[in-house]
């Protein structure tokens, strides 16, 4: 028998299918017997009222204890919300029973008649008075309101926030609580004659009875902004304490005149307050409480508490110290302490389903004595050998221990997903038809197999929009060892644009037998035929609106019908060197295999539509040659990168983001205007003297129409933005594929590039793709793709940049992406380890202090990439003024040297553009230096000698050198005519 288990003394099961709550039980001498022993009164939501007088069951009365202890059972027709015992009848000192129904308050007297036969005493209840309520009741409290002694008054809180006061058989008054939303627990503090409740704002409020009595009469709920109808005062709380959580119960114990504590039980904390609202102590709970009860303590200045939780535990606290814990057989919703003839201080607990239990804590005395064992000598050699063996186990466990637990050889659960090769008949798609083409769906079957006994688990399915599934969440029942279960769902296209990814994710979360949470992930790939169908190929590429890419290989082209059998089966053209894909939302993609060369050409009327087909073509060609055993198969992309076509998708997405921001600003402005007009109209309507509206009603209607139009436009723009982001993802993934084929990137480098170009899977108003991609690309340009190790080490010594936000335009992002492609073309290597292995020169370490490191050129506001010239680099990074002056002269005298070197090493359209921009920037810089010299010459008009001019020139060069770190953008703003000079 466990020491920490509540000992059952008496129990009873109350009916079947009945429900109970914390107010459904009270304890006291309800029949006013001379012995003064407590009885247990229980009322249910089904309207059953029962009274028990528990006693210890004898051995021959096992199973009859509940029937013998039940004094009364009455069906009151209406649900019983709360029962209380008090002096509720005037001119009587006897205890009466108050029963609260949703629409009625009844006060009964319980009468007992001594029996003359063996059946015992007879009990009955008699209705003394009742009040029919005009509002639905929630809970009630009682006490000596206003300091009146000798009898108790009742206060009922309604569901709409009205406090109704009853003094015996008469109704006193009613008051509405200010700022009311939902009812909370209610308690009366007799020491301060005030009422305590917790509002929906999650704060404890105290209202004095005197304040409630003189406040405005509550005929109906009033707006707090409206003037009072009568001469009463507005109701305000005496004090407020912010709890920050919802309260379950409030208790104001009055064991002695010296005690002045208020106990509040929250969802996660237990509060003890003084009568003035100051916190005496607070206990953070590590469990979910269900109910509590303060009771008297033998130690002065402390209070004991009984606290029940949802883990079937009954805890005993002395203030904040846990003194005892006992296990119950259920979750208690109400707790009381009672004195019975055979047991003083019994704990009475009630569950929500009617399990009534009287228990005590501790154990019964045991008369068992442990027999003596034969004394034996200790074998030290055997003990030493066992100690060595245990030390060996400890060393092995410590040697293999890691921060993260090692993966077990056999998982508790295995998850496999299987996509059906055939489409569903009939289709489960929500959109059955797109442009005359039926929308198919495909079935995915997920099998979960358990290798050990597990509790319930949850499975979540995720696909990228506009794809959707018929059901995305499943809950599994507990599985035994070796058992398996299956779930089936269908995936389909649910939007009028093609998706950017056909992969889906399956996440299964469960807890191991030891209680450790685990997560298992599994992926599945949907077929290409789910979003497209076959059509007649278009071999013409003369139109300028068609986008084309060409993939070169070192093997003869394969038969397209062999690697795309599901598409070729639908096509009427049986030629193996061409195949056409038509997406269901619209869009045609044609794949052509050359007969004379080892090339594949993909063309479409939309740039982003080529991504799915190109990716599938590359993957299936790899699989085809891998099955044939070709080890030296290679593929490449030789044509120029379609950056201009890609930037069209970037600009379209950015413009929609800017439009969304504009709609948001306009909507906020019109909403503020709408509220201002409403306030004006409300002021006119409140005025006792009628005044003309001055067309305010017309302005209100017009503003409302504008608000609705802006909201509809913003909603439409949000849908277009979601579609644009999916198309941008497709374009970006196509660009990453072309870059990997162009430069022959490894899978690791391709993953780094994809993570850089696609840092987000979803756009948010706070963080968008443009600023995230710009930051990621800039980081690569400053680390592994930097121009020199010294530049990279300087970057590592810098602090973090500013917060990301919506940029003004996409020029900076386009320039950085172009620069990324150029540096990859020059042999740049993508690696995350380079930034950790970069050596830091001594002069850079000296600059690592605050303000000692200048930003890298392309991240400090430069509009173009500067020529990679050693003299230019030293000019911007060397702290010596003399060196700066000499290098500035050299750069000014030879403005085209870096541009010539860049022009000779560049290849392609992108590099030619950069070279021309660098020439233009160099001419502008030379023009600025000339203008600075002219300004200095005007200031020094008195000097005309050649030596004075040389000194002026040196001063101008020094001034230009100091402003070099500001960036060329600032120079252009100050001197827009520098280029002409």
SULKA-V396854 format. One line per field, one symbol per residue. phi: phi as a letter, one per 30 degrees, with the letter a starting at -180 (. if undefined). psi: psi as a letter, one per 30 degrees, with the letter a starting at -180 (. if undefined). burial: I if it has 16 or more other ideal C-beta (glycine too) atoms within 10 Angstrom, else O. A space follows every 10 residues. Layout:
phi->???
psi->???
burial->???
//
This chain:
phi->.ddcbdddca baccibicbb bdcdbbbldd chdddiddbc cbbcddjdcb bbbdaddddd cdicdddddd cabbccicdc dabbcacccd ibcddbcccc cebacbcccc cccdcccddj dcbacbddab bdcdbddcaa bblddiidcj acccbccddc iccccbchcb ddabbcddid bbdbdbbccd dchbccacdd dibdbbbddd dddcdddcda dcdddddddc ddcddbddab bdciadcdab bbdbdbdddb bbcbccdbbc cbcddcjddd abbdccacdc aaadbdcdcd ibbcbcbcbd ciccccccic cdcabbccca cdcbbbcbcc ecacidccbb cdcjccbcbb cjbddccdcd ddcddbdddd dddddddddd dddddddddc dbdcdddddb ddbbcbcbcd dcddbddcdd cdbbhicdcd bbccccccbc cbdbddbbcb cbbddcdbbd acbbccdecd didbbbbbbc cadbacaddc acdbcbbcca cdedjddbbc cbcbbddddd cbbdaddcdd bddddccbbb ccbcbedcdd ddcbdddddc dddcddcaac ccdddjkcbc cbcddcbcbb ccbadbdddd dddddddddd deddddddid ccdbbabcdd dddddddddd dddddddddd dddddddddd dddddddddd ddddddddcd bddhiddddd dddddddddd dddddddddd dddddddddd dddddddddd ddciddeddd dddddddbdb cbdbddbcdd dddddddddd dccdcddaed dddddddddd ddddadddac dddddddddd ddddddjdcd adddddcddc dddddddddd iccdddedcc jddbddddcd ddddedcddd dddddddddd dddbdcdddd ddddddbjdd dddddddddd dddddddddd dddddddddc ddcbdddddd dddddddddd ddcdddjddd ddddbdcddd d
psi->kkehkkkkek lkkjakglkl afggklklif ghlffglklk kkklfggkkk kkiklkklef gkfgeeeefk ekjkjgelkj ekklkligkl hkglklkkkk legkkkklkk kkkklfaffa lkkllkkell kkkflklell llaikggklf lklkkkklfg gkjkkkjbgk kdlkkkkkhk ekkalklkjf eghlkklklf ghkkkkkkee eeeglkkiel klkffllkea gllkkklelk kjeglkkelk kikielffki kkkkjaeflk kkllfggkke lkkkkgljle lljklllfkk glkkkkkklg ghkjkjkjcg kjelkkklgl jkfkklkljl efkkhkjkkk lfggjkkkll kallkkgkkk lklkklkkje eeeeeeeeee eeeeeeeeef klekkkklej lekkkkkkkk fllkjlkgke jfkjhgkkjl lkkkkkkkkk flklaklkkk kklkkgllle kfkkkklkkl kflllklklk klkhlhlllf kgklkkkkkl klfggkklkk kkllkllfff flllakkjfk gfkffkkkkk kklglkklje fefiefefff kfkgkfgkkk kjkefkkkkk kkkkfflilk kkklfkefff eeeeeeeeee eeeefeefgj fgkklljflk kieeeefeee eeeeeeeeee eeeeeeeeee eeeeeeeeee eeeeefkfjk lkfhgeeeee eeeeeeeeee eeeeeeeeee eeeeeeeeee eeeeeeeeee eeghkleeee eeeefefifk fkklfejlee eeeeeeeeee ffcfglflee eeeeefflll alkklkleag eeeeeeeeee eeeefggkkk kffeffgkkj leeeeffflk gfkllleffg gkflklkike eeeeeffkfk eeeeeeeeee eefifgeeee eeeeflklee eeeeeeeeee eeeeeeeeee eeeeeeeeei ffkfleeeee eeeeeeeeee eegefelfee eeeeifgeee .
burial->OOOOIIOOII IIOIOOOIOI IIIIIIIIII IIOOOOIIII IIIIIIIIII IIIIIOIOOO OOOOIIOOII IIOIOIOIII IIIIIIIIIO OOOOIIIIII IIOOIIIIII OIOOOOOOOO OOIOIOOIOO IOIOIOIIII IIIIIOOOOO IIIIIIIIOO IIIIIIIIOO OIOIIIIIOI OOIIIIIIIO OIIIIIIIIO OOIIIIIIIO IIOOIIOIOO OOOOOOOOOO OOOOIOIIIO IOIOOOIIII IIIOOOOOII IIIIIIOOII IIIOIOIOOO OOOOOOOOII IIIIIOIOOO OOIIIIIIIO OIIIIIIOIO OOOOIIOIOO IIIIIIIIOI OOIOOIIIII IIIIIIIIIO IOOOOOOOOO OOOOOOOOOO OOOOOOOOOO OOOOOOOOOO OOOOOOOOOO OIIOIOIOOO OOIIOOIIIO IOOIOOOOII IIIIOIOIOI OOOIOOIOIO IOIIIIIIII OOOIOIOOIO OOOOOOOOII IIIIIOIIII IIOIOIOIOI OOOOOOOOOI OIOIOIIIII IIIIIOIIOO OOOOOOIOII IIIOOOIIOI IOIIOOIIOO IOOOOIIIII IIIIIOIIII IIIOOOOOOI IIIIIIIIII IIIIIIIIOO IOOIIOOOOO OOOOIOIOOO IIIOIIIOII OOIIOIIOII OOIOOOIOOI OOIIOOIOOO OOOIOOOOOO OOOOOOOOII OOIOOIIOOI OOOIOOIIOO IIIIIIIIII IIIIIIIIII IIIOIOOOII OIIIOIIIIO OOIOOOIIII IIIIIIIIII IIIIIIIOOI IIIIIIIIOO OOOOOOIOOI OIIIIIIIII IIIIIOOIOI IOOIIOOIOO OOOIOOIOOO OOIOIIIIIO OIOIIIIOIO IIIOIIIOOO OOOIIOIIOO IIOOIOIIIO OIIOOIOOOI IOOIIOIIIO IIIIIIIIIO OIIOOIIOOO OOOOOOOOOO OIIOIIIOOI IOOIOOOIOO IOOOOOOIOO O
//
